[in-house]
């Protein structure tokens, strides 16, 4: 029985054409998605501080939208596994756009409860922005996967870097409309996330994940047929240690990055920095999170993810220690610390993602990716919430020290995992 995917199943050239087209759609959507991502990072904590009048809860917005992103990661992952990337990613981005609209309404009504609910929903856009990186890998060859992830991430840079630097202009727009200035970036986020969702919904056809499943099904049938002729051949199962390794790398790097990044705007504002300077520093940080992705992807494809995990831990350690020693009004050193923070996260995200992809089969890949991203989001939520408590109880410097030393644990962890893998192979 013929299906609409037969052309791709039978032709490697057709697969590569669809792979390249998928990357183009991902680039287009992620450009919008990056702009939506920037609002919560840049002014979420400032908006909560303004409405609640307390620094100790400044990490709560990040905790809420990362907690919301955890639920969305699970839903998007399972939806993608069953219906394809197109519907899963469109749902996530559109939900994020609705949440951003809710934040704008909450700011105008000065409703803290509505703000918290809306930030939770807005988090769907954050996790979907990260899960979109997988869409380009569905039809990628093993040596193309790092590149595919990196292309999705670097596309995010276009919107994500522009977003923080539009804080002041969008604030002026909001004020002209009679709204609080800090709701301006969320107006931009609402439009950006909705456009990203509509791009996937209308243009990600045929769905690359469903095509990849059809190819895997045809390959499996062929292998079973060959097995009947030559006898049973054991096929590799899901590599659980590999999934654990990748998940741990993603969780630790994300938690450290979120914690330090969340409190940096507050740290700067307390030392007299204005919104424009805060937007510039966060913009540089986000650029470092995404812009080096093609180089990181090429390095992962060339040397493997282990080397880049070590680079991630060391880079984040240097960033945390540097942030700890830097006053909030020392703009250049603080910018360097935040750039290193973004770069270390980039190394960890791409290498951890590659581990997950290598350790899963197409029959469970999207669900596994979604489940891992749930824990990534929860770690970000914990990092955002704890960062405000730590700074209120001690200082931004203590937060930097803790984050740096936590990230450095990746180095002994990856060596322990390699030891376990070698031991397993010998048994």
C-alpha positions in Angstrom: 0.0 0.0 0.0 1.5 3.3 -1.1 1.7 6.3 1.2 2.5 10.0 0.6 5.9 9.3 2.1 7.0 6.6 -0.4 9.0 9.1 -2.5 11.1 9.9 0.5 11.4 6.3 1.6 12.7 5.2 -1.8 14.9 8.2 -2.6 17.9 9.5 -0.6 18.0 12.6 -2.8 14.3 13.3 -1.9 15.2 12.9 1.8 18.1 15.4 1.5 15.8 17.9 -0.4 13.2 17.7 2.4 16.0 17.9 5.0 17.2 21.2 3.5 13.7 22.5 3.2 13.0 21.6 6.8 16.1 23.5 7.9 14.8 26.6 6.0 11.4 26.5 7.8 13.1 26.0 11.1 15.4 29.0 10.5 12.3 31.2 9.6 10.3 30.1 12.6 13.2 30.3 15.0 13.9 33.9 14.0 10.5 34.8 15.3 10.8 32.5 18.3 14.0 34.0 19.4 12.4 37.5 19.7 9.6 36.0 21.9 12.2 34.2 24.1 14.0 37.5 24.9 11.1 39.2 26.7 10.9 37.0 29.7 14.7 36.8 30.1 15.2 40.6 29.9 12.3 42.2 31.8 10.3 39.3 33.5 12.2 39.7 36.8 12.0 43.5 36.6 8.2 43.4 36.0 7.7 41.2 39.0 9.9 43.4 41.2 8.0 46.4 40.1 4.6 44.8 40.8 5.6 43.0 44.0 8.2 45.5 45.4 10.6 42.8 46.6 13.9 41.5 45.3 13.6 38.1 47.0 10.8 37.1 44.5 12.6 38.4 41.4 13.5 34.9 40.4 9.9 33.8 40.6 8.9 34.9 37.0 11.8 32.8 35.6 10.8 29.9 37.8 7.2 30.2 36.6 7.8 30.3 32.9 10.4 27.6 33.1 7.9 25.5 35.1 5.3 26.1 32.4 7.9 25.2 29.8 8.4 21.8 31.6 4.7 20.9 31.1 4.8 22.2 27.6 7.9 20.1 26.8 6.1 17.0 27.8 3.0 17.9 25.8 4.9 19.0 22.7 7.1 15.9 22.8 4.2 13.5 23.1 2.2 15.4 20.5 5.2 15.4 18.1 5.6 11.6 18.6 2.0 10.9 17.7 1.1 13.7 15.2 4.5 15.0 14.0 6.7 18.0 14.6 4.3 20.3 12.7 1.4 20.1 15.2 3.6 19.8 18.3 5.7 22.8 17.6 2.8 25.0 16.4 0.8 24.2 19.5 3.7 25.2 21.8 4.5 28.5 20.1 0.8 29.5 19.9 0.4 28.8 23.6 3.5 30.9 24.4 1.9 33.8 22.4 -1.3 33.5 24.4 0.7 33.6 27.6 2.6 36.8 26.5 -0.7 38.5 25.8 -1.8 37.5 29.3 1.3 39.1 30.8 0.5 42.4 29.0 -3.1 42.3 30.3 -1.8 41.5 33.8 0.6 44.5 33.7 -2.2 46.8 32.8 -4.6 45.5 35.4 -1.7 45.2 38.0 -2.9 41.7 38.7 -0.2 39.6 40.2 -2.3 36.4 40.0 -2.9 36.9 36.3 0.8 37.7 35.8 1.9 34.4 37.4 -0.7 32.3 35.4 0.3 34.1 32.2 4.1 33.6 32.8 3.4 29.9 33.3 1.6 29.7 29.9 4.3 31.9 28.3 6.8 29.3 29.2 5.4 27.0 26.5 7.2 29.3 24.0 10.5 28.8 25.8 10.5 25.0 25.7 9.1 24.9 22.1 11.9 27.2 21.1 14.4 24.6 22.4 12.5 21.6 21.0 12.5 23.1 17.5 16.2 22.3 17.4 15.2 18.6 17.0 13.1 19.2 13.9 16.1 19.7 11.7 17.7 16.4 12.9 14.9 14.0 11.9 16.3 13.5 8.4 19.9 14.4 9.1 22.6 11.8 8.6 24.7 11.0 11.7 27.5 13.4 10.7 24.9 16.2 10.0 23.2 16.2 13.4 25.4 18.6 15.1 25.2 21.0 12.1 21.3 20.6 12.1 21.0 21.5 15.8 23.4 24.4 15.3 21.5 25.9 12.4 18.2 25.9 14.4 20.0 27.6 17.3 21.8 30.2 15.3 18.5 31.2 13.6 17.2 31.9 17.1 20.0 34.5 17.5 18.5 36.8 14.9 15.4 37.4 17.0 16.9 36.8 20.4 19.6 39.4 20.1 17.3 42.0 18.7 14.7 41.3 21.4 16.6 42.7 24.4 17.8 45.7 22.4 14.2 46.5 21.6 13.3 46.8 25.3 13.4 50.6 25.3 11.7 51.1 21.9 8.9 48.6 22.8 8.6 50.3 26.2 8.0 53.6 24.5 5.3 52.0 22.3 3.6 50.5 25.4 3.7 53.9 27.2 2.3 55.6 24.1 -0.6 53.1 24.3 -1.1 54.0 28.0 0.5 50.7 29.3 3.4 50.1 31.7 6.8 50.3 29.8 7.8 46.8 30.9 4.9 45.2 29.1 6.3 46.4 25.8 8.7 43.5 25.2 5.8 41.1 25.9 3.8 42.7 23.1 6.7 41.9 20.8 6.8 38.3 22.3 3.2 37.7 21.6 3.5 38.6 17.9 6.8 36.7 17.6 5.6 33.5 19.1 2.3 33.5 17.2 4.2 34.0 13.9 6.6 31.2 14.8 3.7 28.8 15.5 1.9 29.7 12.2 5.1 29.2 10.3 5.4 25.6 11.5 1.6 25.0 11.1 1.4 26.1 7.5 4.8 25.4 6.0 6.3 22.3 7.8 4.8 19.9 5.2 5.5 17.0 4.7 6.4 16.5 8.4 10.0 15.5 8.7 9.4 13.3 11.8 6.6 11.4 10.1 8.8 10.9 7.0 11.6 9.7 9.3 9.3 7.2 10.9 8.2 5.9 7.5 11.8 5.4 6.5 12.6 3.6 9.8 9.6 1.4 9.3 10.6 0.4 5.8 14.2 -0.2 7.0 13.0 -2.4 9.9 10.8 -4.5 7.5 13.8 -5.0 5.3 16.0 -6.0 8.2 13.4 -8.5 9.5 13.2 -10.0 6.1 16.9 -10.5 5.9 17.0 -11.9 9.4 14.7 -14.7 8.3 17.2 -15.7 5.7 20.5 -15.5 7.8 19.1 -16.1 11.3 18.5 -13.7 14.2 20.6 -10.6 14.4 20.4 -8.6 17.6 19.7 -4.9 17.0 20.9 -2.3 19.5 18.4 -1.2 22.0 17.9 2.3 23.4 21.2 3.4 25.0 20.0 4.4 28.5 23.4 5.5 29.8 23.7 7.8 26.8 20.3 9.3 27.5 21.2 9.8 31.1 24.5 11.4 30.1 22.9 13.8 27.7 20.1 14.7 30.1 22.5 15.4 32.9 24.6 17.7 30.7 21.5 19.6 29.6 20.1 19.9 33.1 23.2 21.2 34.8 24.2 23.7 32.1 20.7 25.0 31.9 20.3 25.4 35.6 23.5 27.3 36.0 22.9 29.5 33.0 19.3 30.4 34.1 20.3 31.1 37.7 23.1 33.6 36.9 21.3 35.2 34.0 18.1 35.8 35.9 19.7 37.9 38.6 22.1 39.9 36.4 19.4 42.5 35.4 18.6 43.0 39.1 22.3 43.1 40.0 22.9 45.8 37.3 19.8 47.8 38.2 20.8 47.9 41.8 24.1 49.5 40.7 22.4 52.2 38.6 22.3 50.6 35.1 19.4 51.6 32.9 17.2 49.4 30.8 19.2 50.1 27.6 22.5 48.9 29.2 20.7 45.9 30.7 19.2 45.1 27.3 22.7 45.3 25.7 24.3 42.9 28.2 21.5 40.4 27.9 21.6 40.8 24.1 25.3 39.9 24.1 24.6 37.0 26.4 21.9 35.6 24.2 24.1 36.1 21.1 26.8 33.9 22.8 24.1 31.4 23.6 23.2 30.9 20.0 25.6 32.6 17.5 28.6 30.2 18.0 26.3 27.2 17.2 27.6 26.4 13.7 31.2 26.1 15.1 30.0 24.1 18.1 28.0 21.8 15.9 31.0 21.2 13.6 33.2 20.5 16.6 30.7 18.0 18.0 30.4 16.3 14.6 34.2 16.2 14.3 35.4 15.4 17.8 32.3 14.0 19.5 30.2 15.4 22.3 32.5 14.4 25.2 35.2 17.0 24.4 32.5 19.8 24.2 30.9 18.7 27.5 34.3 19.3 29.2 34.6 22.7 27.4 31.1 23.5 28.7 31.9 22.8 32.3 35.2 24.8 32.3 33.6 27.8 30.4 30.7 28.0 32.8 33.0 27.7 35.8 35.1 30.7 34.5 31.9 32.7 33.9 30.5 32.1 37.4 33.8 33.0 39.1 34.2 36.1 36.9 30.6 37.2 37.6 31.2 36.8 41.3 34.1 39.2 41.3 32.4 41.8 39.0 30.5 44.8 40.4 27.1 45.6 38.8 28.5 48.8 37.3 31.6 47.3 35.7 29.9 46.8 32.3 32.8 45.3 30.3 33.8 42.6 32.7 30.2 41.8 33.4 29.6 41.5 29.6 32.5 39.1 29.3 31.1 37.0 32.1 27.7 36.8 30.5 29.1 36.1 27.1 31.1 33.1 28.6 27.9 32.1 30.4 26.0 31.9 27.1 29.0 30.2 25.4 29.2 27.5 28.0 25.5 26.8 27.8 25.8 26.6 24.0 28.6 23.9 24.3 26.4 22.0 26.8 23.2 22.2 24.8 24.5 21.0 21.5 26.7 18.2 23.0 23.9 17.0 25.3 21.4 17.1 22.4 23.7 15.0 20.2 24.0 12.4 23.0 20.2 12.2 23.2 19.8 11.8 19.5 22.6 9.1 19.2 21.0 7.2 22.1 17.4 6.9 20.9 15.5 5.3 18.0 12.9 7.1 15.9 10.1 4.9 17.5 10.6 6.8 20.8 12.8 9.7 20.0 10.3 12.6 20.2 8.8 11.3 23.5 12.2 10.9 25.0 13.3 14.4 23.8 10.2 15.9 25.4 10.7 14.0 28.6 14.3 15.1 28.9 13.3 18.7 28.2 10.8 18.5 31.0 13.7 18.0 33.4 15.7 20.6 31.7 12.9 23.1 32.2 12.4 22.0 35.8 16.1 22.6 36.5 15.7 26.1 34.9 12.7 26.7 37.2 14.7 25.7 40.2 17.7 27.8 39.1 15.5 30.9 38.6 13.6 30.5 41.9 16.7 29.7 44.0 18.8 32.5 42.4 16.5 35.2 43.9 16.5 33.5 47.3 20.3 33.1 47.3 21.0 36.7 46.3 18.4 38.1 48.8 20.0 35.9 51.6 23.6 36.5 50.6 24.8 38.2 47.4 25.1 38.0 43.6 28.8 37.0 44.2 27.7 33.9 46.1 25.4 32.9 43.3 28.3 33.2 40.9 30.5 31.0 43.0 27.8 28.3 43.4 27.0 28.3 39.7 30.6 28.0 38.7 31.4 25.1 40.9 28.2 23.3 40.1 29.0 23.5 36.3 32.5 22.2 36.9 31.0 18.9 38.1 30.4 18.1 34.5 34.1 17.3 34.0 34.3 14.4 36.5 30.8 13.3 35.5 31.7 12.8 31.9 34.8 10.8 32.8 32.8 8.6 35.1 30.2 8.0 32.4 33.0 7.0 29.9 34.4 4.6 32.5 30.9 3.0 33.0 30.5 2.7 29.2 33.9 1.0 28.8 33.1 -1.3 31.7 29.7 -2.3 30.2 31.4 -3.1 26.9 33.9 -5.4 28.6 31.2 -7.4 30.3 
